[in-house]
Amino acid sequence: MKNFLNTIALMAVTSVVSAQGFYNKGSVLAIATQTVLTVPDSLVNTGSILNNGDLRISGAWINQGTYDAAGTGKINFDSDLPQTINHNNQSFNRLVISGTGDKNFLANITIESELDLQSSNLKSVNGAKIILNPGVTLSGGSDQSHVIGPVEIQGSGDWLFPIGNGTTYLPVEILGVTDANASATLTLYETGESLSGEIGVSKLSGKRYWGLSVNGGTISNSSQIRLPIFDEALLDRLDLLVVAGSDVATSGYKSLGQSALVGDLSLGSVTSTDAPTLKFYAVASGETGIEVFNGISVNSTEGKNDFFRIKNIELYPDNTVAIFNRWGDKIFETKGYDNNQKKFSGDSKSSGGKVPAGTYFYSINLGDGSKAATGYLEIK
């Protein structure tokens, strides 16, 4: 098949059509339901294609005309050799990626309904991105099949960005997006640049970071971001891992906390506590030092500052915390203080009520051989 001058309809109850190379020159090509059109070489389209069947291409795809994404069919790029995809910033309804050769896409590709990553990678050229419209079904995604380059997601719900570096699948999730008009683009950076942190961060990943650009709508304050953990040899304590974020690519990272942790330092994921409202994100180790909040409002009706909080104390399970009044009498002591079940809320051992307002003193022994921390505590 070489030139098609008018309208070509490929249809049957079940039909299989093969063409070595395909050049649709200005014609309308309609592929009917249950029709399979296999093109072992390249397909050049300067006309219009409406696909309600199964279009399989093993060579280059050069779309200089129109591909009507209203068609319910799927297009499958399937080759063990590299393939070039120039879709001219248009949409596919259903896209399947198979074979083992990279699919190098030269312009943005929008997916309307389904992206099936079976094998091989979609590789961005010239900054082109994959755009997943609201409600897209995403299947597959693995070390063998992912997107190398930026991915944009639109709409509400839980977002999964199926990205990787060509050999390793490194998907990122943003959970709990409530704005139906929200859209954002995520990009993976593996440049070997050194990252530096500030608030709540002691070490940062030496492997990678991700950039997040919000294109429209908003990501709510109740959302969370989940980053993959892969071969993070620089970070030596799994329990300390947090998501860190910054508005600058390589510096100023602060902790966004850890609400969930899966796997280990070789393979897993960490989910933030705080919302992803910044521009760059990385896996980091949180600070190990304790921080003492030395004020208690024992009669607080709002549940704020109503106990003696010691940040990071749970990292030292063998700790002992004691509190004394101004005359040196011990009014509280516990082993394994945890800010939860074991905490000081101003209760008196002797009277059973609350201790009087005033200045008290604390001693915190971490149980790790370090010197006990001491200081004062104000109770109101």
N, C-alpha and C positions, 0 to 999 in steps of 0.2 A: 504494500500500500504506500503510495507516495503523495498524490495530490487529490484533494477533495474539494469540489467546486461549489457545491450547494449544501444540501442537508443529508447527513448520513445517520441512519438509525441502526444500531446493533441491538437486535432484540430476539428473544426466543424464550420458551419456558426455561430451558437451561441451555446456554450457548457458550462455547469456548472459541474465541477468535485469537489468532496469533499473527503478529506483524513484526518482521525483523527490525525495521526502523520505521518511524511513523512521523509524517509531516502533514499536519492539518492546516492547509493553506486557505484561511479565510472562510472556512465552512463551519456549519453547526454540526457537531458530533453528539449524538444522544446514545448513551449506553444504558440499555434497559435493565430492569431488575433480573437477577439471576444470570446475567451475562458477564462472562469473564473475558476481558481484553488483555492479553499478555504482549508486552513489547520488550523483547530481549535486548534491544539496543535503545537508542535515544528517541524521545518524543519532543517535537517542536510544534507548538500550537500558536498560530496567528489568528485563529478563528474563535469559536466558542465551544466549550465542552460542558455538557450536562451529564453527570455520572450518577446513575441510580444502581449501578452494578458493582463490578470489581475490576479496577484498573491496576495492572501490575507492570511496573517499569524497572528494567535492570540497567538502563543507561542514564544519560542526562535528561533532566526535565527542564525545557526552556519554554516558559509560558509568556509569550508576547501578546497574547490575546486575552480571553476571558475563561476562567474556570468557575462555573456556577456552583457556589457552595450550598445552594438550596437543594441540590441533588442528595439523595439519601445514601448513595454508594460510598465506597471507600477507595482510597488510592494507596497502593502499597509500593514503597521503594525497597526493592529486594535485590541486593547484589553483594557478592563477596569482594568486589572492587569498589574504590571510592566513586561516589556519584555526586554530580553537581545538580543542585535544585535552585532554579531561579524562578520563583513564583510571582515576581513583580509586586510584592507587598499585597497579596490577595489572601483569600481564605480557603481552607479545606474544611469540609464537613467532618470527615473521618479520615485520619491519617494513620497508617501502619508503617513501622520501621522494622525491617528484618534483613537477613544476610549478615555479613561481617564487615563490609566496607563502610567507612564513614560517609554520612550524607552531608555534604558541604552546602549549606544554604546561604544564598547571596543577598537575600532581602527578607524583611519580616514575613513570618508565616503566622496567620491567625487560625486557630482551631475552634470550630463552632460546636462540635458535638463530642468527638472522641479522639484521644491520642493513645495509641497502643505501641509501647516500646518493647518489642520482642527481642531484638538483638541488633547490634551496631549502634552508633551514636549519631545524633544530630549535631553537627559542628558549625558554629557561627563563623561567617566570614564578613569582615567589614562592620562588625558590631551589630549585625542583624539579630533579631530576637524572636523567640517563640512566644506567641500571645495566646493564652488560654481564656476564652470567653466564659461568662458565668454559666455554671452547670456542666462544664466539660467533664466527661468521664476519663480518668487517667488510669491506664493499666500498664503493668510491667514496671520497668525501672530497676536497673541493676548495675553491677560493675561492667556488664557487657553492653548495656543499652541505657543511655541517658542523654541529656542535653549538655553540650560543651558551649557555654555562652549564656547570655542573659535570658531570663524567662519572666514574662509579665503575666499576672493573674488578675482577673476582674471578678467583682461580685462578692457577696457575703458567704460566710461559712468558714470551714477550716481549709487553709491553702497549703498545697504541697508543691514545692518547686523541685522538679525532677532533674537536678543538675549534678555534674561531676567533673572530673578533670581529665577524662579520657581513659583512665584505667580504674578509677575508684568512684563509686556512686556516693555522692555527698548531699543527700536531699535535705532541704530546710523546710520547716513547717511554721506557719503563723496560724495560731489557734484562736477561734472565737471572733472572727471579723463580722461585725453586725451591720455595717453600712453597705447596702446593695450597690451603691455607686463607687465603692472603694476599688482602687486598682494600684498595683505596685510592681516594680521590677526588681528582681534580685540577681546579683552578679557575684560569682566566686572569683576571689583573687588568691593566687598562689605565686607570689613574687619573691618570697624569701626575705621580705622586709621585716625589720625588727619592730615589734609593737611595744608601746609603753602605756602603763596604766596609772590611775590616780586613786579614786575613792573605792575602797573595798577590794582592791586587786593587788595580788603579790606577784603572780607570774601570768604571762599571756602565751597563747599558742605560738609556736615557732613555725607552724605549718601553713596557716591560711586564715583569711577573714572574708566576710561577705559584705557587700554594699546593698542597701535597700533604698530605693527611690520611690516615694509615694507620688503617683501620677494624678490621682483624683480621689475625692472622698476622704474619709478618715479611718484610721485604725484605732479602735477604742482603747481606753485605759484598762479595760478588763481583758484585753488580748494578751497572748504570750507568744514567744518565739522559741522554737526548738532547733538546736544546732546538732549536727552529727559530730561524734567523737571518733577519730580514726588516727591511730599511731601517734598519740600525743605524748611522746617520750619526755618532753620538757616538763610536763605537768605530772608531779610524782605522787599526788594523793587524790584518789578518785572522789572521796567524800567532800573535798573542798571545791570541786568543780562548780563554776557558775557561768552564766552567760554574761559577757561584758559588752558594753556598747559605747560608742563615741560619735561625735559629729565630724571628727577628723580621722582620716584613714589609718594613720599609724600611731597616734598618740591620744592621750586624754581619756583612755578607756576607764569606765566605772562599772561596778558590779550591778547587774540587774537581778541578781539572786538565783536561787535554784529551787524550783518547785517540784521537779521530778528528775530522776537520774536512772538511766538504763545501761546495762552492759559494763564495760571496763574501759581502761585507757587505750586499748587497742581497737575496740569497736563498740559503739554505743551512742547515746544521745543525752543531752542535758537541756532542760526546759527552764526558761526564765520564770521569775516571780513577777517582775514588772513588765509593763507593756513595751513593745518595740517602737519607741517614738524617736529613735536616733537614726543615723545614716549608715553606721558600720557596726559589725558584730563579730565577736570572736569567742572561742572557748578560753576560759581563764581559771586560775586558782584564786580563791578568795583569801583574804587576810586571815592569819591564824591567831593574831594577838587579840586579847580580850579588850573590851571597851566597857567601862562602868558608867551607868546612868545613875547619878547619885542624888536623885530626888524622887520622893514618893508622895502622892496625894492619897492618903488612906481612905478618905471619905469621898473620893471621886464618884460621881453618879454616872459618868460617861464611859467608865472602864478604861480611862487613859492614865498612864503613869501610876497605876494602882499597885505595882509591885516593884521590887528591886531587880532591875533588868541588867544582866551582864552579857553583852554580845559575845558570841563564840564560845561561851562557857561549855556548851554541849560537846565541843571538840576535845574536852578534857574530862572524861567520865570519872576519873579518880579524884576529882576536886573535892575540897572541903571549904565551905563558906560559913563564917561566923560573924555575928553582929553584936556589938557591945554598946551599953549606954555610957554616959559621960563619966560614971564612977567606975567603969571597968567591969561591970556585971554583964555576963553573957546572956543575951535575951533570945538568941537564935543560933542554931548550928545544924548543918546537914551535910551529908556526903553525897556527891553526885548531883549538885545543884544544876537544874536544866531549864529554868525559866518557864516551866510548865507544871508538872506534878510536884516538883520540889522547888519552891520559891518562897521568898519572904514578902508578905503583904502587910506588914505592920502589926502582926498578931503578937500578943504578949504570952509568954509561957506561964507566967505566974497568975495573971488575972483572967486569961482567956479572952479578953477584949483587945482593943487596939492600944498600942503604946502611945504615950503622950507625944504631941508634936515637939520637935526639938532636933538637936544635932546628935547623931549617933556615929559609930565608927565600925568599919568592916575589915575583915581579914579574908583574903582569897588565896588558898593554897591549891595550885593547879594539879598537884600530885605527880608532876613530871620532873621533880628535882630542882625546879627554879625557885627563886626567892618569893615568898608570899607577898601579894600586893595588898597594901593597906591604904585607907583613906577615910573620908567622912561621908556621912549620908544624912541628908536633910529630910525629915518627915514633917509633913504639913497636915 
